[in-house]
Amino acid sequence: MSGTSMSIIFKSQDIDDIIQRIAREVVKKNSSMEDVILVGIRTGGAFLAKRLQEAIAGLDAPEPPTGVLDITLYRDDWTRIGPTPIVGKTDLPFSIDDKAIILVDDVLFTGRTVRAAMDALIDFGRPKKIELAILVDRGDNDRELPIKADYVGGEWNTAPDETINVYLKEAGYEDQVIIEGKRAA
């Protein structure tokens, strides 16, 4: 009989600790914080970007503006999603020109989501630089594009039949990150 295996890799406190550590790394790397903008990739990345903004403000650093980016129509597989993909709202109520953008997402896997996000960002302006903050990196084994995160919560090389699911309280779940996969008979 086959089933599903589950392994919790981050609990609520782990996620909080990671956000705090990444906030310290961002402030250390960007001493003035004047040109830093956080942009969360909808949906999980948007929640994490807001938490990162609050953690940075808690370090007595200037609170960076935070926006949300929907990449649905920038995905290279959007026609496979279904006949009517659901497009969320992009909210970037500021100029990104000559700014240091920190893209925030929950999981880095193939790199295609990040590529789509960079394409979307360029339609809004020309940033000075783009960095990437990720809660979980699935490692280079299945990376399809040459994309590496600047800030990483943790890295797990997973099997092809495994997924990493991020559950956040903002979406109505208990904060946790779980590796899920099929278990053989």
C-alpha positions in Angstrom: 0.0 0.0 0.0 1.4 3.4 -0.9 0.8 6.6 0.9 2.3 10.0 1.6 5.3 10.7 3.8 5.5 14.0 5.6 8.5 15.6 7.3 8.2 19.0 9.0 11.4 20.9 8.4 10.4 24.3 9.9 7.9 25.0 12.6 6.6 28.5 13.5 9.5 29.5 15.7 12.0 28.3 13.0 10.3 30.6 10.5 10.3 33.5 12.9 14.0 32.9 13.6 14.8 32.7 9.8 13.0 36.0 9.1 14.9 37.7 11.9 18.3 36.3 10.6 17.5 37.4 7.0 16.5 40.8 8.3 19.9 41.2 10.0 21.7 40.0 6.8 19.7 42.5 4.7 20.5 45.4 7.0 24.2 44.4 7.3 24.6 44.2 3.5 22.6 47.4 2.8 23.9 49.8 5.4 21.9 52.8 4.5 18.7 50.9 3.5 17.6 54.1 1.6 17.2 52.4 -1.8 16.0 49.0 -0.6 12.6 47.8 -1.6 11.1 44.4 -0.7 8.9 42.8 -3.3 7.0 39.6 -2.4 6.0 37.2 -5.1 2.3 36.4 -4.7 1.2 34.6 -2.5 3.7 33.1 0.0 6.4 35.6 -0.9 4.1 38.5 -0.3 3.4 37.3 3.2 7.1 36.7 3.9 8.1 40.2 2.5 5.7 41.9 5.0 7.2 39.9 7.9 10.7 40.8 6.7 9.7 44.4 6.5 8.5 44.3 10.1 11.6 42.5 11.3 13.9 45.1 9.6 11.9 47.9 11.3 12.3 46.0 14.6 16.1 46.4 14.2 15.8 50.2 14.3 16.6 50.3 10.6 14.5 52.3 8.2 11.5 50.3 7.2 11.7 49.5 3.5 8.7 50.0 1.2 7.1 46.6 0.4 5.2 45.6 -2.7 3.5 42.6 -4.2 4.2 41.1 -7.6 1.8 38.7 -9.4 3.7 36.8 -12.0 0.9 34.6 -13.5 1.0 36.0 -17.0 4.9 36.0 -17.0 5.1 32.3 -16.3 6.3 30.2 -19.2 3.7 27.6 -18.4 0.7 29.9 -17.9 -1.2 28.2 -20.7 -0.9 24.9 -18.9 -2.5 26.3 -15.7 -5.9 26.1 -17.3 -8.1 28.0 -19.7 -8.6 30.9 -17.4 -5.7 31.4 -15.0 -6.4 33.5 -11.9 -4.4 36.7 -12.1 -3.8 38.4 -8.7 -3.1 42.1 -8.2 0.4 43.5 -8.5 0.9 46.3 -6.0 4.1 48.4 -6.5 3.0 51.9 -5.5 6.5 53.4 -5.9 9.2 53.7 -8.5 11.7 50.8 -8.7 14.1 52.8 -10.8 17.6 52.7 -9.4 16.5 50.9 -6.3 17.9 47.7 -4.7 15.0 45.3 -5.0 14.9 42.2 -2.8 12.6 39.7 -4.3 11.0 37.5 -1.6 9.5 34.0 -2.2 8.8 30.9 -0.2 10.5 28.2 -2.2 13.2 28.2 -4.9 13.0 25.1 -7.1 13.6 25.3 -10.8 14.2 29.1 -10.9 11.4 29.7 -13.4 9.2 31.6 -10.9 12.1 34.0 -10.1 12.8 34.5 -13.8 9.2 35.4 -14.4 9.3 37.8 -11.4 12.4 39.5 -12.9 10.6 39.8 -16.2 7.6 41.4 -14.5 9.8 43.8 -12.5 11.5 45.1 -15.6 8.1 46.1 -17.0 7.8 48.5 -14.0 11.3 50.1 -14.3 15.0 49.5 -14.1 16.3 48.6 -10.7 19.9 49.2 -9.6 20.1 45.6 -8.6 17.8 42.6 -7.8 18.6 40.2 -4.9 16.6 37.2 -3.9 15.5 36.1 -0.4 14.1 32.6 -0.1 12.7 30.7 2.9 13.5 27.3 1.4 15.9 26.4 -1.4 15.4 22.9 -2.9 19.0 22.8 -4.0 20.6 22.8 -7.4 19.6 19.3 -8.4 16.5 20.3 -10.3 17.4 23.9 -11.0 16.6 24.7 -14.6 17.9 28.3 -14.7 21.1 29.8 -13.3 19.5 31.4 -10.3 20.9 31.5 -6.8 19.4 33.2 -3.7 21.3 35.9 -1.8 19.4 35.2 1.5 18.4 31.6 2.3 16.4 30.2 5.2 17.5 26.6 4.6 18.4 24.2 1.8 17.1 20.7 1.2 17.9 18.6 -1.8 14.7 16.7 -2.4 13.7 13.7 -4.5 11.8 14.3 -7.8 8.6 12.9 -6.2 8.8 15.2 -3.2 7.4 18.6 -2.8 8.1 21.3 -0.2 4.9 23.0 1.0 4.9 26.2 3.0 1.9 26.9 5.2 1.6 30.4 6.7 -0.8 31.8 9.2 -1.7 34.6 6.7 -3.3 32.0 4.5 -5.2 30.4 7.4 -2.7 27.7 8.3 -0.3 27.0 11.2 3.1 28.2 10.3 5.2 25.3 9.0 7.2 24.0 6.1 6.7 20.3 5.2 8.5 18.0 2.7 5.8 15.7 1.3 6.3 12.7 -1.0 4.9 9.4 -2.0 5.8 6.4 0.1 6.2 3.0 -1.7 4.3 -0.1 -0.5 
